[in-house]
Amino acid sequence: MSQLQIREDDLTGKKIADFLREHLEDMNEITPSESVHALDLEALRSPNITFWSAWEGDELLGCGALKELDSRSGEVKSMRTAKAHRGRGIAAKILEHIIKEAEQRAYKCLNLETGAFPEFAPARSLYLRYGFEYRDPFAEYTDDPNSVFMTKKL
C-alpha cells in the first residue's frame, strides 16, 4: 500500500459527502431502515465524534470515526472502505488508528454495532481479529436481530 494517509476530516469536502451518502444508501439496501445505525454527515459533525478519512493522493479510500460515549468508553462508527479498494487492509489501518486514539484518551473499552447480515461478515471478522468480542446492546441500542454488538477492552 503506497502512501496511505489517515487524517482528521472536517466533513466539508464533496468527496467525503458523496462517499458517506453512498454508505448510507448501501446500508439501507442491505438492512431494514429501523436497523440502520449509520450516521449522516450532520450527525457525524457532533462534537463528541472524531472522524478520519483515508487517502492515497487525492483518492478517498475509506473512513472511520470514534464517538465518545463517556470519559471511559467510545464507539467505532462509520467504518467504510471504497468498493474498489476492499481487501487491501485499509479498514484494518483505520481501525488501528481508532484503537490507538481510544487508548490515548484512556478509554477502558471500545464498542461497536455492525450488521448481522452476510454482507457484514468481513467487518465482523476484522473486529474479531482485533480482539473485539460479542456483547449485549449498549448505549441507546436495543436488542435487534439485524445488529451485532461488540466490545474490546483496552
C-alpha positions as CSV (number, residue, x, y, z in Angstrom):
1,M,0.0,0.0,0.0
2,S,1.6,3.2,-1.1
3,Q,1.4,6.4,1.0
4,L,-1.9,5.8,2.7
5,Q,-2.7,8.8,4.8
6,I,-5.3,8.8,7.6
7,R,-6.3,12.3,8.6
8,E,-8.9,14.0,10.7
9,D,-11.6,15.2,8.4
10,D,-13.8,18.2,8.9
11,L,-16.6,16.7,6.7
12,T,-16.8,19.7,4.4
13,G,-15.4,18.2,1.2
14,K,-17.5,16.9,-1.7
15,K,-15.7,13.6,-1.9
16,I,-16.4,12.6,1.7
17,A,-20.0,13.9,1.4
18,D,-20.6,11.7,-1.7
19,F,-18.8,8.7,0.0
20,L,-21.0,8.9,3.1
21,R,-24.1,9.3,1.0
22,E,-23.2,6.1,-0.8
23,H,-22.5,4.4,2.5
24,L,-26.0,5.3,3.8
25,E,-27.6,4.1,0.5
26,D,-25.7,0.8,0.8
27,M,-26.7,0.3,4.4
28,N,-30.4,1.0,3.5
29,E,-30.3,-1.5,0.7
30,I,-28.9,-4.3,2.9
31,T,-30.6,-3.6,6.2
32,P,-34.2,-2.7,7.2
33,S,-34.4,1.1,7.8
34,E,-35.2,0.7,11.5
35,S,-32.0,-1.3,11.9
36,V,-29.7,1.2,10.1
37,H,-27.5,2.9,12.6
38,A,-25.1,4.6,10.2
39,L,-24.8,8.4,10.8
40,D,-25.4,11.0,8.1
41,L,-23.0,13.9,7.5
42,E,-24.7,16.2,10.0
43,A,-24.8,13.6,12.8
44,L,-21.1,12.9,12.2
45,R,-20.3,16.6,12.8
46,S,-21.3,16.2,16.5
47,P,-18.7,17.5,18.9
48,N,-18.4,14.0,20.6
49,I,-17.3,12.4,17.3
50,T,-13.9,12.5,15.7
51,F,-13.9,11.5,12.0
52,W,-11.0,10.3,9.9
53,S,-10.7,9.7,6.2
54,A,-8.0,7.6,4.4
55,W,-6.4,8.9,1.3
56,E,-3.9,7.8,-1.4
57,G,-3.0,11.1,-3.1
58,D,-6.3,12.7,-3.9
59,E,-8.3,9.4,-3.9
60,L,-10.6,8.7,-0.9
61,L,-10.1,5.1,0.1
62,G,-12.1,4.8,3.4
63,C,-13.2,6.4,6.6
64,G,-14.0,5.7,10.3
65,A,-15.0,7.6,13.4
66,L,-14.7,7.5,17.1
67,K,-17.7,8.6,19.2
68,E,-17.1,9.3,22.9
69,L,-19.8,7.6,24.9
70,D,-18.4,8.8,28.2
71,S,-15.0,9.5,29.7
72,R,-14.2,5.8,29.8
73,S,-15.6,4.4,26.6
74,G,-16.0,5.0,22.9
75,E,-17.8,3.7,19.9
76,V,-16.4,2.9,16.5
77,K,-18.7,4.5,13.8
78,S,-18.8,4.9,10.0
79,M,-16.2,2.3,9.1
80,R,-16.2,2.0,5.3
81,T,-13.7,1.2,2.5
82,A,-14.3,2.2,-1.1
83,K,-15.5,-0.8,-3.1
84,A,-12.6,-0.6,-5.5
85,H,-10.1,-0.8,-2.6
86,R,-11.6,-3.6,-0.4
87,G,-9.2,-6.4,0.6
88,R,-6.2,-4.1,0.8
89,G,-6.1,-3.8,4.5
90,I,-7.4,-0.2,4.6
91,A,-10.1,-0.9,7.1
92,A,-7.5,-2.5,9.4
93,K,-5.3,0.6,9.2
94,I,-8.3,2.8,10.0
95,L,-9.4,0.6,12.9
96,E,-5.8,0.6,14.3
97,H,-5.9,4.4,14.2
98,I,-9.2,4.5,16.1
99,I,-8.0,2.0,18.7
100,K,-4.8,4.0,19.2
101,E,-6.8,7.2,19.7
102,A,-9.1,5.4,22.1
103,E,-6.1,4.2,24.1
104,Q,-4.6,7.8,24.1
105,R,-7.9,9.0,25.5
106,A,-7.6,6.4,28.3
107,Y,-10.8,4.7,27.4
108,K,-11.3,1.4,29.1
109,C,-13.3,-0.1,26.3
110,L,-14.3,0.4,22.7
111,N,-17.8,-0.7,21.5
112,L,-19.4,-1.0,18.1
113,E,-22.6,-2.0,16.3
114,T,-22.5,-3.7,12.9
115,G,-24.9,-5.7,10.8
116,A,-25.9,-9.3,11.2
117,F,-26.4,-10.0,7.5
118,P,-23.8,-11.9,5.4
119,E,-22.7,-8.7,3.8
120,F,-21.2,-7.7,7.1
121,A,-19.2,-10.9,7.7
122,P,-15.9,-9.3,6.6
123,A,-16.4,-6.5,9.1
124,R,-17.2,-8.9,11.9
125,S,-14.2,-10.9,11.0
126,L,-12.0,-7.8,11.1
127,Y,-13.3,-6.8,14.5
128,L,-12.7,-10.3,15.9
129,R,-9.1,-10.3,14.6
130,Y,-8.6,-7.1,16.6
131,G,-9.8,-8.5,19.8
132,F,-13.4,-7.4,19.8
133,E,-15.9,-9.8,21.5
134,Y,-19.7,-10.1,21.1
135,R,-21.7,-8.3,23.7
136,D,-25.3,-7.2,24.5
137,P,-26.6,-3.9,23.2
138,F,-25.0,-0.8,24.7
139,A,-25.8,3.0,24.9
140,E,-29.0,3.8,23.1
141,Y,-29.1,0.5,21.2
142,T,-31.8,-2.1,21.8
143,D,-31.8,-5.8,21.0
144,D,-32.2,-6.2,17.2
145,P,-31.8,-9.4,15.2
146,N,-30.3,-7.3,12.4
147,S,-27.5,-5.9,14.6
148,V,-24.4,-7.4,16.2
149,F,-22.8,-5.6,19.1
150,M,-19.1,-6.0,20.0
151,T,-16.6,-4.6,22.6
152,K,-12.9,-4.5,23.1
153,K,-11.2,-4.0,26.5
154,L,-8.4,-1.5,26.2
